[in-house]
Amino acid sequence: MTSPAEHLPDDLDALRAIIAAQASQIEELSRSNRAYEALVDALRVQIVRLKKQKFGTSSEKVARNIEQLELALEGLEVARAADLSP
């Protein structure tokens, strides 16, 4: 079995380029994760607000909005889990 280090080039400039590319990919993933978390948080806040609004009313529209937001949140979580699975 070979180690990952055996596949690295001996040239320092090539190694720096690999490191820079990986750092860029890590930063992009980090931005994506922050955006995902912000979207999930916003959905959760909106669901809580609508549930509080529903408490004082019997509006079917509010109930449908809550259901749609919960489905969107579930869809995001399922898609995220699928993206993270190997």
Gaussian input, Z-matrix of N, CA and C with variables (Angstrom, degrees):
# hf/3-21g

backbone

0 1
 N
 C     1     B1
 C     2     B2     1     A1
 N     3     B3     2     A2     1     D1
 C     4     B4     3     A3     2     D2
 C     5     B5     4     A4     3     D3
 N     6     B6     5     A5     4     D4
 C     7     B7     6     A6     5     D5
 C     8     B8     7     A7     6     D6
 N     9     B9     8     A8     7     D7
 C    10    B10     9     A9     8     D8
 C    11    B11    10    A10     9     D9
 N    12    B12    11    A11    10    D10
 C    13    B13    12    A12    11    D11
 C    14    B14    13    A13    12    D12
 N    15    B15    14    A14    13    D13
 C    16    B16    15    A15    14    D14
 C    17    B17    16    A16    15    D15
 N    18    B18    17    A17    16    D16
 C    19    B19    18    A18    17    D17
 C    20    B20    19    A19    18    D18
 N    21    B21    20    A20    19    D19
 C    22    B22    21    A21    20    D20
 C    23    B23    22    A22    21    D21
 N    24    B24    23    A23    22    D22
 C    25    B25    24    A24    23    D23
 C    26    B26    25    A25    24    D24
 N    27    B27    26    A26    25    D25
 C    28    B28    27    A27    26    D26
 C    29    B29    28    A28    27    D27
 N    30    B30    29    A29    28    D28
 C    31    B31    30    A30    29    D29
 C    32    B32    31    A31    30    D30
 N    33    B33    32    A32    31    D31
 C    34    B34    33    A33    32    D32
 C    35    B35    34    A34    33    D33
 N    36    B36    35    A35    34    D34
 C    37    B37    36    A36    35    D35
 C    38    B38    37    A37    36    D36
 N    39    B39    38    A38    37    D37
 C    40    B40    39    A39    38    D38
 C    41    B41    40    A40    39    D39
 N    42    B42    41    A41    40    D40
 C    43    B43    42    A42    41    D41
 C    44    B44    43    A43    42    D42
 N    45    B45    44    A44    43    D43
 C    46    B46    45    A45    44    D44
 C    47    B47    46    A46    45    D45
 N    48    B48    47    A47    46    D46
 C    49    B49    48    A48    47    D47
 C    50    B50    49    A49    48    D48
 N    51    B51    50    A50    49    D49
 C    52    B52    51    A51    50    D50
 C    53    B53    52    A52    51    D51
 N    54    B54    53    A53    52    D52
 C    55    B55    54    A54    53    D53
 C    56    B56    55    A55    54    D54
 N    57    B57    56    A56    55    D55
 C    58    B58    57    A57    56    D56
 C    59    B59    58    A58    57    D57
 N    60    B60    59    A59    58    D58
 C    61    B61    60    A60    59    D59
 C    62    B62    61    A61    60    D60
 N    63    B63    62    A62    61    D61
 C    64    B64    63    A63    62    D62
 C    65    B65    64    A64    63    D63
 N    66    B66    65    A65    64    D64
 C    67    B67    66    A66    65    D65
 C    68    B68    67    A67    66    D66
 N    69    B69    68    A68    67    D67
 C    70    B70    69    A69    68    D68
 C    71    B71    70    A70    69    D69
 N    72    B72    71    A71    70    D70
 C    73    B73    72    A72    71    D71
 C    74    B74    73    A73    72    D72
 N    75    B75    74    A74    73    D73
 C    76    B76    75    A75    74    D74
 C    77    B77    76    A76    75    D75
 N    78    B78    77    A77    76    D76
 C    79    B79    78    A78    77    D77
 C    80    B80    79    A79    78    D78
 N    81    B81    80    A80    79    D79
 C    82    B82    81    A81    80    D80
 C    83    B83    82    A82    81    D81
 N    84    B84    83    A83    82    D82
 C    85    B85    84    A84    83    D83
 C    86    B86    85    A85    84    D84
 N    87    B87    86    A86    85    D85
 C    88    B88    87    A87    86    D86
 C    89    B89    88    A88    87    D87
 N    90    B90    89    A89    88    D88
 C    91    B91    90    A90    89    D89
 C    92    B92    91    A91    90    D90
 N    93    B93    92    A92    91    D91
 C    94    B94    93    A93    92    D92
 C    95    B95    94    A94    93    D93
 N    96    B96    95    A95    94    D94
 C    97    B97    96    A96    95    D95
 C    98    B98    97    A97    96    D96
 N    99    B99    98    A98    97    D97
 C   100   B100    99    A99    98    D98
 C   101   B101   100   A100    99    D99
 N   102   B102   101   A101   100   D100
 C   103   B103   102   A102   101   D101
 C   104   B104   103   A103   102   D102
 N   105   B105   104   A104   103   D103
 C   106   B106   105   A105   104   D104
 C   107   B107   106   A106   105   D105
 N   108   B108   107   A107   106   D106
 C   109   B109   108   A108   107   D107
 C   110   B110   109   A109   108   D108
 N   111   B111   110   A110   109   D109
 C   112   B112   111   A111   110   D110
 C   113   B113   112   A112   111   D111
 N   114   B114   113   A113   112   D112
 C   115   B115   114   A114   113   D113
 C   116   B116   115   A115   114   D114
 N   117   B117   116   A116   115   D115
 C   118   B118   117   A117   116   D116
 C   119   B119   118   A118   117   D117
 N   120   B120   119   A119   118   D118
 C   121   B121   120   A120   119   D119
 C   122   B122   121   A121   120   D120
 N   123   B123   122   A122   121   D121
 C   124   B124   123   A123   122   D122
 C   125   B125   124   A124   123   D123
 N   126   B126   125   A125   124   D124
 C   127   B127   126   A126   125   D125
 C   128   B128   127   A127   126   D126
 N   129   B129   128   A128   127   D127
 C   130   B130   129   A129   128   D128
 C   131   B131   130   A130   129   D129
 N   132   B132   131   A131   130   D130
 C   133   B133   132   A132   131   D131
 C   134   B134   133   A133   132   D132
 N   135   B135   134   A134   133   D133
 C   136   B136   135   A135   134   D134
 C   137   B137   136   A136   135   D135
 N   138   B138   137   A137   136   D136
 C   139   B139   138   A138   137   D137
 C   140   B140   139   A139   138   D138
 N   141   B141   140   A140   139   D139
 C   142   B142   141   A141   140   D140
 C   143   B143   142   A142   141   D141
 N   144   B144   143   A143   142   D142
 C   145   B145   144   A144   143   D143
 C   146   B146   145   A145   144   D144
 N   147   B147   146   A146   145   D145
 C   148   B148   147   A147   146   D146
 C   149   B149   148   A148   147   D147
 N   150   B150   149   A149   148   D148
 C   151   B151   150   A150   149   D149
 C   152   B152   151   A151   150   D150
 N   153   B153   152   A152   151   D151
 C   154   B154   153   A153   152   D152
 C   155   B155   154   A154   153   D153
 N   156   B156   155   A155   154   D154
 C   157   B157   156   A156   155   D155
 C   158   B158   157   A157   156   D156
 N   159   B159   158   A158   157   D157
 C   160   B160   159   A159   158   D158
 C   161   B161   160   A160   159   D159
 N   162   B162   161   A161   160   D160
 C   163   B163   162   A162   161   D161
 C   164   B164   163   A163   162   D162
 N   165   B165   164   A164   163   D163
 C   166   B166   165   A165   164   D164
 C   167   B167   166   A166   165   D165
 N   168   B168   167   A167   166   D166
 C   169   B169   168   A168   167   D167
 C   170   B170   169   A169   168   D168
 N   171   B171   170   A170   169   D169
 C   172   B172   171   A171   170   D170
 C   173   B173   172   A172   171   D171
 N   174   B174   173   A173   172   D172
 C   175   B175   174   A174   173   D173
 C   176   B176   175   A175   174   D174
 N   177   B177   176   A176   175   D175
 C   178   B178   177   A177   176   D176
 C   179   B179   178   A178   177   D177
 N   180   B180   179   A179   178   D178
 C   181   B181   180   A180   179   D179
 C   182   B182   181   A181   180   D180
 N   183   B183   182   A182   181   D181
 C   184   B184   183   A183   182   D182
 C   185   B185   184   A184   183   D183
 N   186   B186   185   A185   184   D184
 C   187   B187   186   A186   185   D185
 C   188   B188   187   A187   186   D186
 N   189   B189   188   A188   187   D187
 C   190   B190   189   A189   188   D188
 C   191   B191   190   A190   189   D189
 N   192   B192   191   A191   190   D190
 C   193   B193   192   A192   191   D191
 C   194   B194   193   A193   192   D192
 N   195   B195   194   A194   193   D193
 C   196   B196   195   A195   194   D194
 C   197   B197   196   A196   195   D195
 N   198   B198   197   A197   196   D196
 C   199   B199   198   A198   197   D197
 C   200   B200   199   A199   198   D198
 N   201   B201   200   A200   199   D199
 C   202   B202   201   A201   200   D200
 C   203   B203   202   A202   201   D201
 N   204   B204   203   A203   202   D202
 C   205   B205   204   A204   203   D203
 C   206   B206   205   A205   204   D204
 N   207   B207   206   A206   205   D205
 C   208   B208   207   A207   206   D206
 C   209   B209   208   A208   207   D207
 N   210   B210   209   A209   208   D208
 C   211   B211   210   A210   209   D209
 C   212   B212   211   A211   210   D210
 N   213   B213   212   A212   211   D211
 C   214   B214   213   A213   212   D212
 C   215   B215   214   A214   213   D213
 N   216   B216   215   A215   214   D214
 C   217   B217   216   A216   215   D215
 C   218   B218   217   A217   216   D216
 N   219   B219   218   A218   217   D217
 C   220   B220   219   A219   218   D218
 C   221   B221   220   A220   219   D219
 N   222   B222   221   A221   220   D220
 C   223   B223   222   A222   221   D221
 C   224   B224   223   A223   222   D222
 N   225   B225   224   A224   223   D223
 C   226   B226   225   A225   224   D224
 C   227   B227   226   A226   225   D225
 N   228   B228   227   A227   226   D226
 C   229   B229   228   A228   227   D227
 C   230   B230   229   A229   228   D228
 N   231   B231   230   A230   229   D229
 C   232   B232   231   A231   230   D230
 C   233   B233   232   A232   231   D231
 N   234   B234   233   A233   232   D232
 C   235   B235   234   A234   233   D233
 C   236   B236   235   A235   234   D234
 N   237   B237   236   A236   235   D235
 C   238   B238   237   A237   236   D236
 C   239   B239   238   A238   237   D237
 N   240   B240   239   A239   238   D238
 C   241   B241   240   A240   239   D239
 C   242   B242   241   A241   240   D240
 N   243   B243   242   A242   241   D241
 C   244   B244   243   A243   242   D242
 C   245   B245   244   A244   243   D243
 N   246   B246   245   A245   244   D244
 C   247   B247   246   A246   245   D245
 C   248   B248   247   A247   246   D246
 N   249   B249   248   A248   247   D247
 C   250   B250   249   A249   248   D248
 C   251   B251   250   A250   249   D249
 N   252   B252   251   A251   250   D250
 C   253   B253   252   A252   251   D251
 C   254   B254   253   A253   252   D252
 N   255   B255   254   A254   253   D253
 C   256   B256   255   A255   254   D254
 C   257   B257   256   A256   255   D255

   B1=1.4520
   B2=1.5306
   B3=1.3356
   B4=1.4556
   B5=1.5139
   B6=1.3080
   B7=1.4621
   B8=1.5231
   B9=1.3236
   B10=1.4691
   B11=1.5286
   B12=1.3211
   B13=1.4615
   B14=1.5239
   B15=1.3111
   B16=1.4584
   B17=1.5179
   B18=1.3094
   B19=1.4606
   B20=1.5215
   B21=1.3116
   B22=1.4571
   B23=1.5201
   B24=1.3275
   B25=1.4650
   B26=1.5280
   B27=1.3288
   B28=1.4659
   B29=1.5211
   B30=1.3126
   B31=1.4617
   B32=1.5334
   B33=1.3250
   B34=1.4741
   B35=1.5250
   B36=1.3149
   B37=1.4747
   B38=1.5278
   B39=1.3249
   B40=1.4627
   B41=1.5231
   B42=1.3271
   B43=1.4693
   B44=1.5203
   B45=1.3340
   B46=1.4727
   B47=1.5267
   B48=1.3188
   B49=1.4643
   B50=1.5265
   B51=1.3192
   B52=1.4716
   B53=1.5236
   B54=1.3235
   B55=1.4714
   B56=1.5240
   B57=1.3395
   B58=1.4754
   B59=1.5258
   B60=1.3220
   B61=1.4601
   B62=1.5211
   B63=1.3269
   B64=1.4601
   B65=1.5191
   B66=1.3271
   B67=1.4692
   B68=1.5222
   B69=1.3327
   B70=1.4575
   B71=1.5369
   B72=1.3177
   B73=1.4664
   B74=1.5286
   B75=1.3222
   B76=1.4707
   B77=1.5244
   B78=1.3333
   B79=1.4633
   B80=1.5247
   B81=1.3242
   B82=1.4636
   B83=1.5289
   B84=1.3204
   B85=1.4687
   B86=1.5211
   B87=1.3086
   B88=1.4647
   B89=1.5370
   B90=1.3364
   B91=1.4764
   B92=1.5260
   B93=1.3143
   B94=1.4643
   B95=1.5233
   B96=1.3219
   B97=1.4694
   B98=1.5225
   B99=1.3277
   B100=1.4730
   B101=1.5263
   B102=1.3264
   B103=1.4645
   B104=1.5237
   B105=1.3309
   B106=1.4663
   B107=1.5263
   B108=1.3074
   B109=1.4697
   B110=1.5255
   B111=1.3233
   B112=1.4685
   B113=1.5270
   B114=1.3244
   B115=1.4658
   B116=1.5234
   B117=1.3158
   B118=1.4684
   B119=1.5235
   B120=1.3220
   B121=1.4690
   B122=1.5283
   B123=1.3371
   B124=1.4650
   B125=1.5264
   B126=1.3312
   B127=1.4652
   B128=1.5193
   B129=1.3111
   B130=1.4747
   B131=1.5271
   B132=1.3226
   B133=1.4690
   B134=1.5260
   B135=1.3186
   B136=1.4571
   B137=1.5285
   B138=1.3251
   B139=1.4727
   B140=1.5188
   B141=1.3273
   B142=1.4670
   B143=1.5297
   B144=1.3330
   B145=1.4679
   B146=1.5342
   B147=1.3236
   B148=1.4604
   B149=1.5246
   B150=1.3170
   B151=1.4690
   B152=1.5216
   B153=1.3161
   B154=1.4650
   B155=1.5204
   B156=1.3213
   B157=1.4595
   B158=1.5283
   B159=1.3169
   B160=1.4633
   B161=1.5221
   B162=1.3216
   B163=1.4558
   B164=1.5254
   B165=1.3244
   B166=1.4584
   B167=1.5137
   B168=1.3002
   B169=1.4555
   B170=1.5238
   B171=1.3061
   B172=1.4628
   B173=1.5246
   B174=1.2984
   B175=1.4566
   B176=1.5235
   B177=1.3224
   B178=1.4630
   B179=1.5236
   B180=1.3307
   B181=1.4648
   B182=1.5302
   B183=1.3052
   B184=1.4615
   B185=1.5227
   B186=1.3262
   B187=1.4657
   B188=1.5260
   B189=1.3303
   B190=1.4745
   B191=1.5208
   B192=1.3284
   B193=1.4655
   B194=1.5247
   B195=1.3077
   B196=1.4641
   B197=1.5215
   B198=1.3261
   B199=1.4660
   B200=1.5298
   B201=1.3277
   B202=1.4644
   B203=1.5264
   B204=1.3203
   B205=1.4662
   B206=1.5230
   B207=1.3302
   B208=1.4668
   B209=1.5226
   B210=1.3309
   B211=1.4625
   B212=1.5244
   B213=1.3271
   B214=1.4721
   B215=1.5225
   B216=1.3179
   B217=1.4618
   B218=1.5238
   B219=1.3137
   B220=1.4625
   B221=1.5317
   B222=1.3343
   B223=1.4594
   B224=1.5142
   B225=1.3296
   B226=1.4659
   B227=1.5187
   B228=1.3193
   B229=1.4589
   B230=1.5273
   B231=1.3340
   B232=1.4670
   B233=1.5267
   B234=1.3348
   B235=1.4648
   B236=1.5241
   B237=1.3161
   B238=1.4694
   B239=1.5274
   B240=1.3174
   B241=1.4624
   B242=1.5334
   B243=1.3281
   B244=1.4647
   B245=1.5232
   B246=1.3442
   B247=1.4584
   B248=1.5287
   B249=1.3277
   B250=1.4617
   B251=1.5183
   B252=1.3334
   B253=1.4679
   B254=1.5174
   B255=1.3486
   B256=1.4676
   B257=1.4850
   A1=108.16
   A2=116.16
   A3=120.39
   A4=109.72
   A5=114.96
   A6=119.60
   A7=108.80
   A8=117.65
   A9=119.68
   A10=112.33
   A11=117.60
   A12=120.73
   A13=111.69
   A14=117.88
   A15=120.79
   A16=111.80
   A17=118.34
   A18=122.38
   A19=112.42
   A20=118.13
   A21=121.36
   A22=109.85
   A23=116.22
   A24=118.77
   A25=110.86
   A26=115.03
   A27=120.32
   A28=111.54
   A29=117.52
   A30=123.18
   A31=110.26
   A32=117.10
   A33=121.28
   A34=112.47
   A35=116.72
   A36=118.98
   A37=110.87
   A38=116.78
   A39=120.32
   A40=110.91
   A41=116.35
   A42=120.23
   A43=111.17
   A44=116.47
   A45=120.09
   A46=110.60
   A47=117.15
   A48=120.91
   A49=110.86
   A50=116.74
   A51=120.82
   A52=110.12
   A53=116.32
   A54=120.96
   A55=110.38
   A56=116.58
   A57=120.34
   A58=110.40
   A59=117.70
   A60=120.86
   A61=110.76
   A62=116.90
   A63=120.03
   A64=110.99
   A65=117.44
   A66=120.45
   A67=110.15
   A68=116.49
   A69=120.68
   A70=110.67
   A71=116.72
   A72=120.62
   A73=110.77
   A74=116.76
   A75=120.61
   A76=110.21
   A77=117.28
   A78=120.65
   A79=110.75
   A80=117.17
   A81=121.13
   A82=110.80
   A83=117.24
   A84=120.65
   A85=110.78
   A86=116.20
   A87=120.57
   A88=110.41
   A89=117.01
   A90=120.43
   A91=110.09
   A92=116.25
   A93=120.77
   A94=110.58
   A95=116.64
   A96=120.55
   A97=111.32
   A98=116.68
   A99=119.66
   A100=110.80
   A101=117.05
   A102=120.65
   A103=110.30
   A104=116.40
   A105=120.66
   A106=110.19
   A107=117.26
   A108=121.16
   A109=111.03
   A110=117.32
   A111=120.45
   A112=110.73
   A113=116.75
   A114=120.34
   A115=111.37
   A116=117.02
   A117=121.12
   A118=110.00
   A119=117.34
   A120=120.52
   A121=111.05
   A122=117.19
   A123=120.82
   A124=110.86
   A125=116.91
   A126=119.69
   A127=111.17
   A128=116.90
   A129=120.22
   A130=111.47
   A131=116.62
   A132=120.44
   A133=110.01
   A134=116.61
   A135=119.90
   A136=111.46
   A137=117.03
   A138=120.56
   A139=110.56
   A140=117.33
   A141=121.24
   A142=110.06
   A143=117.08
   A144=120.51
   A145=110.92
   A146=115.89
   A147=118.90
   A148=111.59
   A149=116.74
   A150=119.28
   A151=110.66
   A152=117.55
   A153=120.65
   A154=109.85
   A155=116.66
   A156=121.22
   A157=109.86
   A158=116.51
   A159=121.41
   A160=110.80
   A161=117.21
   A162=120.82
   A163=111.55
   A164=116.12
   A165=119.40
   A166=114.14
   A167=118.08
   A168=120.44
   A169=110.53
   A170=116.63
   A171=120.47
   A172=110.19
   A173=116.40
   A174=121.99
   A175=112.29
   A176=115.84
   A177=120.32
   A178=110.69
   A179=116.51
   A180=120.19
   A181=110.81
   A182=116.96
   A183=120.69
   A184=109.83
   A185=116.67
   A186=120.43
   A187=110.61
   A188=117.75
   A189=120.67
   A190=110.74
   A191=116.87
   A192=120.49
   A193=110.89
   A194=116.61
   A195=120.61
   A196=109.81
   A197=115.84
   A198=120.05
   A199=111.02
   A200=117.47
   A201=120.89
   A202=111.06
   A203=117.09
   A204=120.14
   A205=111.54
   A206=116.21
   A207=119.12
   A208=110.96
   A209=117.35
   A210=120.58
   A211=111.16
   A212=116.62
   A213=120.12
   A214=110.43
   A215=116.56
   A216=121.12
   A217=110.42
   A218=116.76
   A219=120.61
   A220=110.75
   A221=115.89
   A222=119.88
   A223=112.49
   A224=116.13
   A225=120.33
   A226=111.34
   A227=116.19
   A228=120.08
   A229=111.54
   A230=117.22
   A231=120.88
   A232=110.17
   A233=116.34
   A234=119.67
   A235=111.03
   A236=116.59
   A237=121.30
   A238=110.00
   A239=117.19
   A240=120.68
   A241=110.58
   A242=116.25
   A243=119.83
   A244=110.92
   A245=117.54
   A246=121.20
   A247=111.81
   A248=117.12
   A249=121.21
   A250=113.26
   A251=117.06
   A252=118.57
   A253=109.56
   A254=116.67
   A255=119.46
   A256=114.31
   D1=138.75
   D2=-179.07
   D3=-99.83
   D4=151.94
   D5=177.79
   D6=-90.78
   D7=156.54
   D8=178.95
   D9=-59.64
   D10=-29.57
   D11=-179.27
   D12=-65.37
   D13=-25.53
   D14=179.83
   D15=-68.95
   D16=-18.40
   D17=-178.44
   D18=-96.54
   D19=0.33
   D20=-179.90
   D21=-84.45
   D22=144.21
   D23=177.93
   D24=-71.42
   D25=155.95
   D26=178.17
   D27=-81.29
   D28=-20.33
   D29=-177.75
   D30=-71.93
   D31=125.33
   D32=-178.45
   D33=-63.59
   D34=-37.78
   D35=179.26
   D36=-65.01
   D37=-38.42
   D38=177.05
   D39=-65.87
   D40=-39.91
   D41=177.11
   D42=-63.97
   D43=-41.87
   D44=177.93
   D45=-62.26
   D46=-39.82
   D47=178.90
   D48=-64.24
   D49=-40.50
   D50=177.77
   D51=-63.64
   D52=-44.87
   D53=179.97
   D54=-63.03
   D55=-43.57
   D56=179.69
   D57=-63.08
   D58=-41.42
   D59=179.55
   D60=-64.87
   D61=-41.82
   D62=179.32
   D63=-67.81
   D64=-38.02
   D65=177.56
   D66=-63.38
   D67=-38.83
   D68=178.34
   D69=-65.12
   D70=-41.86
   D71=178.29
   D72=-64.46
   D73=-40.66
   D74=179.01
   D75=-63.80
   D76=-41.80
   D77=179.46
   D78=-64.63
   D79=-41.03
   D80=178.29
   D81=-63.07
   D82=-43.34
   D83=177.14
   D84=-63.08
   D85=-39.41
   D86=179.43
   D87=-63.39
   D88=-44.22
   D89=177.56
   D90=-62.52
   D91=-41.34
   D92=179.22
   D93=-62.92
   D94=-43.00
   D95=178.76
   D96=-63.31
   D97=-42.41
   D98=179.32
   D99=-64.28
   D100=-40.32
   D101=179.27
   D102=-65.37
   D103=-42.11
   D104=178.06
   D105=-61.26
   D106=-47.95
   D107=-179.32
   D108=-61.90
   D109=-39.17
   D110=178.55
   D111=-64.85
   D112=-41.05
   D113=178.45
   D114=-64.97
   D115=-44.50
   D116=178.51
   D117=-62.31
   D118=-44.47
   D119=179.00
   D120=-61.11
   D121=-42.92
   D122=179.82
   D123=-63.63
   D124=-41.17
   D125=177.21
   D126=-62.84
   D127=-44.15
   D128=-179.81
   D129=-62.57
   D130=-41.69
   D131=178.87
   D132=-63.23
   D133=-44.08
   D134=-179.94
   D135=-64.04
   D136=-39.66
   D137=177.49
   D138=-61.19
   D139=-44.57
   D140=179.22
   D141=-62.35
   D142=-43.62
   D143=179.72
   D144=-61.45
   D145=-43.78
   D146=-179.67
   D147=-67.04
   D148=-36.64
   D149=178.26
   D150=-65.02
   D151=-37.49
   D152=176.82
   D153=-66.13
   D154=-39.79
   D155=178.65
   D156=-65.42
   D157=-39.47
   D158=-179.23
   D159=-65.09
   D160=-30.78
   D161=-177.45
   D162=-56.77
   D163=-35.64
   D164=-177.64
   D165=-93.71
   D166=0.03
   D167=-176.78
   D168=-143.10
   D169=165.31
   D170=178.00
   D171=-109.73
   D172=26.65
   D173=-174.52
   D174=-64.48
   D175=123.07
   D176=176.02
   D177=-69.79
   D178=-30.28
   D179=179.29
   D180=-62.53
   D181=-42.38
   D182=178.31
   D183=-63.71
   D184=-42.24
   D185=179.01
   D186=-63.10
   D187=-40.23
   D188=177.86
   D189=-65.85
   D190=-40.44
   D191=178.39
   D192=-62.06
   D193=-42.80
   D194=178.05
   D195=-61.28
   D196=-46.22
   D197=-179.33
   D198=-61.35
   D199=-42.39
   D200=179.75
   D201=-64.49
   D202=-42.00
   D203=178.97
   D204=-66.63
   D205=-39.93
   D206=178.14
   D207=-65.41
   D208=-37.95
   D209=176.19
   D210=-65.94
   D211=-40.26
   D212=177.54
   D213=-62.94
   D214=-43.02
   D215=178.64
   D216=-62.88
   D217=-44.64
   D218=178.61
   D219=-62.10
   D220=-41.69
   D221=177.98
   D222=-61.44
   D223=-41.34
   D224=176.88
   D225=-62.38
   D226=-43.70
   D227=-178.32
   D228=-66.82
   D229=-37.97
   D230=177.82
   D231=-67.09
   D232=-44.55
   D233=179.53
   D234=-64.09
   D235=-39.30
   D236=178.96
   D237=-63.99
   D238=-44.05
   D239=179.33
   D240=-62.74
   D241=-39.14
   D242=179.07
   D243=-66.81
   D244=-37.86
   D245=178.63
   D246=-67.42
   D247=-31.57
   D248=-176.74
   D249=-86.49
   D250=-15.24
   D251=-178.16
   D252=-76.16
   D253=144.49
   D254=-175.91
   D255=-69.55

